[in-house]
Amino acid sequence: MKPPGTRTSIRGLSRLLVVRSVGDRARGYLIAGASVFPCALGRSGIVVSKREGDGGTPSASLPVRRVFFRPDKGPRPPTRLDWRLMSPHDAWCDDLADRRYNRLISRPPGEAEERLWRADHLYDIVVELGWNDQPIRRGRGSAIFWHLPRAGMTPTAGCIATPRAVFHKLLPRLGRKVRIRIGTRL
C-alpha cells in the first residue's frame, strides 16, 4: 500500500482506436481507453487499399511520429511526443514525380504542395502519422495526419480530424510509442 499523499504516475496511453460510424462512412469515433470522441474521416471512409488522392483514411496501425503546432496560435500543447514548431515554409510533398514524395519539405508561401501553414485553422495542431514512410511507395498516399476539423465535422482528404478539446485531453496522456489503429470495427 502507498502512503497517503504519494502520487501515482500516470502511464501514457499506448494505443488509440479509430472506427467508422455505422451511418456515415466519413465520420467515426476515436477511442482512447474508456473515452470516445467523434471524428471526421476521409470522404471515402476507411479504405484497405490506399492510393494518393482517393479520399480514403487507410485501415492500418499507424505510429505517431510527431506533433506540429503553430506558435502564433497559442502555446505548445503539453505532450511527451516529439514536437516541432511549424513555419510558414513547411509543406508536405504529395507530388508523385518528386523525389521527396511523402516528406516534409520547405517551400516559399504560396507555392503548390500540401501547405502546413494554412489560412484556416485545420493545421494549427497536426499530429503526423507514420503512413507509407518506411519504405515510401509512390502513389500509395501521403500525409496522413490527425488534425482539427472543418465546421460541421465535414470529411477530410483522408486524415482524422477531432475538435481542439480532444487534443488538449489526449496529447498529455499519449506515450512516446503510441499507435493509432484505424479499422472498420472494434
RARAFEN-V143829 format. One record per backbone hydrogen bond with DSSP energy under -0.5 kcal/mol. CO is the residue of the C=O (numbers start at 1). NH is the residue of the N-H. If there is no record, write none. Layout:
co={CO | CO}
nh={NH | NH}
This chain:
co={3 | 7 | 9 | 13 | 14 | 16 | 17 | 18 | 19 | 24 | 24 | 26 | 27 | 28 | 29 | 29 | 30 | 30 | 31 | 32 | 35 | 37 | 39 | 40 | 41 | 42 | 45 | 45 | 47 | 48 | 51 | 55 | 56 | 57 | 58 | 60 | 60 | 62 | 63 | 63 | 66 | 67 | 68 | 69 | 69 | 70 | 71 | 82 | 84 | 87 | 89 | 90 | 90 | 91 | 92 | 92 | 93 | 94 | 95 | 98 | 100 | 103 | 105 | 108 | 113 | 114 | 116 | 121 | 122 | 124 | 125 | 126 | 126 | 127 | 128 | 128 | 129 | 135 | 136 | 137 | 139 | 143 | 144 | 145 | 145 | 146 | 147 | 150 | 151 | 156 | 157 | 160 | 161 | 163 | 163 | 164 | 165 | 166 | 167 | 170 | 170 | 171 | 171 | 173 | 175 | 178 | 179 | 179 | 180 | 180 | 181 | 181 | 182 | 183}
nh={6 | 9 | 11 | 175 | 179 | 181 | 31 | 183 | 29 | 21 | 27 | 41 | 21 | 39 | 19 | 31 | 32 | 37 | 17 | 35 | 32 | 30 | 28 | 161 | 156 | 45 | 47 | 57 | 59 | 50 | 54 | 44 | 58 | 47 | 60 | 62 | 182 | 180 | 65 | 130 | 128 | 84 | 126 | 71 | 86 | 73 | 74 | 67 | 69 | 90 | 107 | 116 | 117 | 105 | 94 | 114 | 102 | 96 | 98 | 101 | 103 | 93 | 91 | 111 | 115 | 92 | 118 | 124 | 148 | 70 | 148 | 68 | 128 | 146 | 65 | 66 | 131 | 134 | 138 | 140 | 52 | 145 | 129 | 147 | 160 | 127 | 162 | 153 | 154 | 43 | 55 | 147 | 40 | 166 | 167 | 168 | 169 | 170 | 171 | 173 | 174 | 80 | 174 | 13 | 178 | 64 | 16 | 181 | 62 | 182 | 18 | 183 | 60 | 20}
